[in-house]
Amino acid sequence: ALIARFAALTGDEAIIGRWSLDQFVAVLDIPAGRAISLSAEATTKLSGSYAVQENGQSQKVSVQATAGVIDRAAGAPPETFHQKLEQLAGAISGA
């Protein structure tokens, strides 16, 4: 349900993937202003309760979403983007 909400929010142009055990990332090629508003919207719309199956039993888990934006300059090497993504993930998780 979380990924379905995430995909509905970001649209077809997003590449969504798992970054770590409890982090996901969406890569979009959109203007910075739109990215910032989408980030705020994602924090609100993705936070909440989700039903999950564990050992055949349905359980409710509470998710508190956090989001951030990385802007990549045209022509910048991909390594720079990856490094910024790692820094953002660390800042969000408190590492």
Secondary structure, 3 states (H helix, E strand, C coil): CHHHHHHHHHCCCCEEEEEECCEEEEECCCCHHHHHHHHHHHHHHHCEEEEEEECCEEEEEEECCCCCCCCCCCCCCHHHHHHHHHHHHHHHHCC
